[in-house]
Amino acid sequence: MIEPLLFRESMSRLGAAVTLIATDGPAGRHGFTASAVCSVTDTPPTLLVCMNRDVSSHADFMVNGVLSVNVLAGAHEMLSNTFANRSVSMSDRFGATTWSVGVTGAPLLDGAAVAFDCRISEVNEVGTHSVLFCEIQQIVLGDGIPDALLWCSRGYHRLPLGSA
């Protein structure tokens, strides 16, 4: 059996993009920082988002049924920390920057490297988390993003973006 501490240490070495996951609807506006996001398929375009069921707004995301995945640039490190801090109110989190509204009604971060506006199409429960399958309804590409914000080895790292 794999010990949970060994698993967590191992996973800390798997670098990932830092995202803000946000929702709005009948259950209100909520958001959190996440790195457990990946693509599933391009037909239909779908993302996978893992959400701890202990997150206080878990039920609100399920009620709203929509969310955005906002990929952060290097300049968003402080914003990432704001959304990760459970003691910061939702109004203060969302008030820390500017937002647009996507076609689903989900908040889209102005200045994100890319923002995906999604409908939650399926939810699977695995251990402590809900695995949300999110069908993309709209994509907004950011302009002039110089670097990506990554999380690896329990710290932020910036990856310069450039033409290949």
CORLINJO-V414366 format. One record per residue. N is the residue number from 0. RES is the residue in one small letter. PHI is phi in degrees with one decimal (none if undefined). PSI is psi as a letter, one per 20 degrees, with the letter a starting at -180 (* if undefined). D_FIRST is the distance of its C-alpha to the first C-alpha in Angstrom with 1 decimal. Layout:
n=N res=RES phi=PHI psi=PSI d_first=D_FIRST
n=N res=RES phi=PHI psi=PSI d_first=D_FIRST
This chain:
n=0 res=m phi=none psi=p d_first=0.0
n=1 res=i phi=-83.7 psi=p d_first=3.8
n=2 res=e phi=-72.8 psi=p d_first=6.4
n=3 res=p phi=-55.8 psi=h d_first=9.3
n=4 res=l phi=-65.6 psi=h d_first=11.8
n=5 res=l phi=-64.7 psi=g d_first=10.6
n=6 res=f phi=-61.2 psi=g d_first=10.5
n=7 res=r phi=-62.5 psi=g d_first=14.0
n=8 res=e phi=-63.2 psi=g d_first=15.3
n=9 res=s phi=-61.8 psi=g d_first=14.6
n=10 res=m phi=-68.6 psi=h d_first=16.2
n=11 res=s phi=-63.9 psi=i d_first=19.1
n=12 res=r phi=-91.6 psi=j d_first=20.2
n=13 res=l phi=-96.5 psi=o d_first=20.7
n=14 res=g phi=-65.4 psi=q d_first=24.3
n=15 res=a phi=-149.8 psi=q d_first=25.6
n=16 res=a phi=-65.0 psi=q d_first=29.0
n=17 res=v phi=-95.6 psi=p d_first=29.8
n=18 res=t phi=-130.6 psi=q d_first=31.2
n=19 res=l phi=-106.1 psi=p d_first=32.9
n=20 res=i phi=-102.6 psi=p d_first=32.2
n=21 res=a phi=-134.6 psi=q d_first=35.3
n=22 res=t phi=-141.5 psi=q d_first=36.8
n=23 res=d phi=-154.6 psi=q d_first=40.1
n=24 res=g phi=159.0 psi=b d_first=41.7
n=25 res=p phi=-56.1 psi=h d_first=42.4
n=26 res=a phi=-91.7 psi=j d_first=39.6
n=27 res=g phi=93.6 psi=a d_first=40.8
n=28 res=r phi=-95.1 psi=p d_first=39.7
n=29 res=h phi=-144.7 psi=q d_first=36.2
n=30 res=g phi=-163.8 psi=q d_first=34.1
n=31 res=f phi=-153.0 psi=r d_first=31.0
n=32 res=t phi=-89.4 psi=p d_first=29.7
n=33 res=a phi=-146.5 psi=q d_first=26.8
n=34 res=s phi=-120.2 psi=i d_first=25.3
n=35 res=a phi=-90.4 psi=m d_first=23.0
n=36 res=v phi=-136.7 psi=p d_first=25.8
n=37 res=c phi=-156.3 psi=r d_first=26.4
n=38 res=s phi=-77.6 psi=q d_first=28.8
n=39 res=v phi=-112.3 psi=g d_first=28.2
n=40 res=t phi=-158.0 psi=q d_first=31.5
n=41 res=d phi=-99.8 psi=i d_first=35.2
n=42 res=t phi=-138.0 psi=n d_first=36.5
n=43 res=p phi=-74.7 psi=q d_first=36.6
n=44 res=p phi=-59.4 psi=o d_first=35.5
n=45 res=t phi=-140.2 psi=p d_first=32.3
n=46 res=l phi=-112.5 psi=q d_first=29.8
n=47 res=l phi=-113.9 psi=p d_first=26.4
n=48 res=v phi=-126.2 psi=p d_first=25.9
n=49 res=c phi=-98.5 psi=p d_first=22.8
n=50 res=m phi=-129.5 psi=p d_first=23.9
n=51 res=n phi=-63.6 psi=p d_first=22.2
n=52 res=r phi=-70.0 psi=i d_first=23.6
n=53 res=d phi=-79.6 psi=i d_first=24.3
n=54 res=v phi=-61.0 psi=p d_first=27.0
n=55 res=s phi=-58.9 psi=h d_first=30.3
n=56 res=s phi=-97.9 psi=j d_first=31.9
n=57 res=h phi=-51.7 psi=g d_first=29.2
n=58 res=a phi=-61.9 psi=h d_first=31.6
n=59 res=d phi=-66.8 psi=h d_first=34.5
n=60 res=f phi=-62.4 psi=g d_first=32.9
n=61 res=m phi=-66.8 psi=g d_first=32.4
n=62 res=v phi=-64.2 psi=g d_first=36.0
n=63 res=n phi=-66.9 psi=h d_first=37.5
n=64 res=g phi=72.5 psi=j d_first=35.7
n=65 res=v phi=-134.1 psi=q d_first=36.5
n=66 res=l phi=-159.8 psi=r d_first=35.2
n=67 res=s phi=-117.2 psi=q d_first=35.8
n=68 res=v phi=-113.7 psi=o d_first=33.6
n=69 res=n phi=-109.4 psi=o d_first=35.5
n=70 res=v phi=-81.4 psi=p d_first=34.5
n=71 res=l phi=-88.6 psi=q d_first=35.5
n=72 res=a phi=-95.4 psi=r d_first=37.6
n=73 res=g phi=-54.7 psi=h d_first=37.7
n=74 res=a phi=-68.0 psi=i d_first=40.4
n=75 res=h phi=-95.8 psi=j d_first=38.1
n=76 res=e phi=-56.4 psi=g d_first=35.8
n=77 res=m phi=-64.0 psi=h d_first=37.5
n=78 res=l phi=-64.1 psi=h d_first=37.4
n=79 res=s phi=-58.5 psi=g d_first=33.6
n=80 res=n phi=-64.2 psi=h d_first=33.4
n=81 res=t phi=-61.4 psi=g d_first=35.8
n=82 res=f phi=-74.6 psi=i d_first=33.8
n=83 res=a phi=-85.0 psi=i d_first=30.5
n=84 res=n phi=-84.8 psi=o d_first=32.2
n=85 res=r phi=-64.2 psi=i d_first=31.8
n=86 res=s phi=-84.4 psi=i d_first=35.0
n=87 res=v phi=-88.7 psi=p d_first=37.1
n=88 res=s phi=-66.3 psi=q d_first=38.8
n=89 res=m phi=-61.9 psi=h d_first=38.7
n=90 res=s phi=-64.4 psi=h d_first=42.5
n=91 res=d phi=-71.7 psi=h d_first=42.0
n=92 res=r phi=-60.8 psi=g d_first=39.2
n=93 res=f phi=-72.0 psi=h d_first=41.3
n=94 res=g phi=-75.3 psi=i d_first=44.5
n=95 res=a phi=-76.7 psi=i d_first=43.2
n=96 res=t phi=-157.8 psi=a d_first=44.0
n=97 res=t phi=-107.7 psi=q d_first=45.8
n=98 res=w phi=-133.4 psi=q d_first=44.6
n=99 res=s phi=-112.8 psi=r d_first=46.0
n=100 res=v phi=-116.0 psi=p d_first=45.3
n=101 res=g phi=-80.4 psi=r d_first=43.8
n=102 res=v phi=-63.7 psi=h d_first=45.0
n=103 res=t phi=-85.1 psi=i d_first=42.4
n=104 res=g phi=98.3 psi=i d_first=43.5
n=105 res=a phi=-72.4 psi=q d_first=40.3
n=106 res=p phi=-71.6 psi=p d_first=41.1
n=107 res=l phi=-115.0 psi=p d_first=41.1
n=108 res=l phi=-70.0 psi=o d_first=41.0
n=109 res=d phi=-65.6 psi=p d_first=44.2
n=110 res=g phi=88.1 psi=j d_first=43.6
n=111 res=a phi=-65.1 psi=q d_first=40.0
n=112 res=a phi=-59.4 psi=g d_first=39.3
n=113 res=v phi=-157.8 psi=q d_first=38.7
n=114 res=a phi=-123.5 psi=p d_first=38.4
n=115 res=f phi=-109.3 psi=p d_first=37.1
n=116 res=d phi=-100.0 psi=p d_first=38.5
n=117 res=c phi=-133.1 psi=q d_first=36.4
n=118 res=r phi=-105.2 psi=p d_first=36.2
n=119 res=i phi=-74.9 psi=o d_first=32.9
n=120 res=s phi=-99.8 psi=h d_first=32.8
n=121 res=e phi=-158.7 psi=q d_first=29.5
n=122 res=v phi=-132.3 psi=p d_first=26.7
n=123 res=n phi=-119.1 psi=p d_first=23.2
n=124 res=e phi=-97.9 psi=p d_first=20.9
n=125 res=v phi=-136.0 psi=o d_first=17.2
n=126 res=g phi=56.9 psi=c d_first=15.2
n=127 res=t phi=-87.5 psi=i d_first=17.5
n=128 res=h phi=-121.6 psi=q d_first=19.7
n=129 res=s phi=-100.2 psi=p d_first=22.5
n=130 res=v phi=-101.4 psi=o d_first=22.8
n=131 res=l phi=-98.5 psi=p d_first=26.6
n=132 res=f phi=-94.9 psi=p d_first=28.3
n=133 res=c phi=-122.4 psi=o d_first=31.6
n=134 res=e phi=-81.6 psi=p d_first=34.6
n=135 res=i phi=-73.4 psi=p d_first=36.8
n=136 res=q phi=-106.2 psi=h d_first=40.4
n=137 res=q phi=-156.4 psi=q d_first=41.8
n=138 res=i phi=-125.9 psi=p d_first=41.0
n=139 res=v phi=-121.2 psi=o d_first=42.9
n=140 res=l phi=-84.9 psi=p d_first=42.7
n=141 res=g phi=-76.7 psi=q d_first=43.5
n=142 res=d phi=-104.9 psi=p d_first=46.4
n=143 res=g phi=60.9 psi=k d_first=46.5
n=144 res=i phi=-81.4 psi=o d_first=42.9
n=145 res=p phi=-79.0 psi=h d_first=42.8
n=146 res=d phi=-155.8 psi=r d_first=39.0
n=147 res=a phi=-103.2 psi=q d_first=35.6
n=148 res=l phi=-98.0 psi=p d_first=33.4
n=149 res=l phi=-118.1 psi=q d_first=29.9
n=150 res=w phi=-118.5 psi=p d_first=26.9
n=151 res=c phi=-156.8 psi=q d_first=24.8
n=152 res=s phi=54.2 psi=l d_first=23.4
n=153 res=r phi=60.2 psi=k d_first=24.2
n=154 res=g phi=-153.4 psi=r d_first=27.8
n=155 res=y phi=-82.0 psi=q d_first=30.5
n=156 res=h phi=-141.2 psi=q d_first=31.9
n=157 res=r phi=-109.2 psi=p d_first=34.9
n=158 res=l phi=-109.2 psi=o d_first=35.3
n=159 res=p phi=-61.8 psi=p d_first=39.0
n=160 res=l phi=-102.8 psi=p d_first=40.0
n=161 res=g phi=-157.6 psi=r d_first=42.8
n=162 res=s phi=-75.2 psi=q d_first=44.3
n=163 res=a phi=-79.4 psi=* d_first=42.7
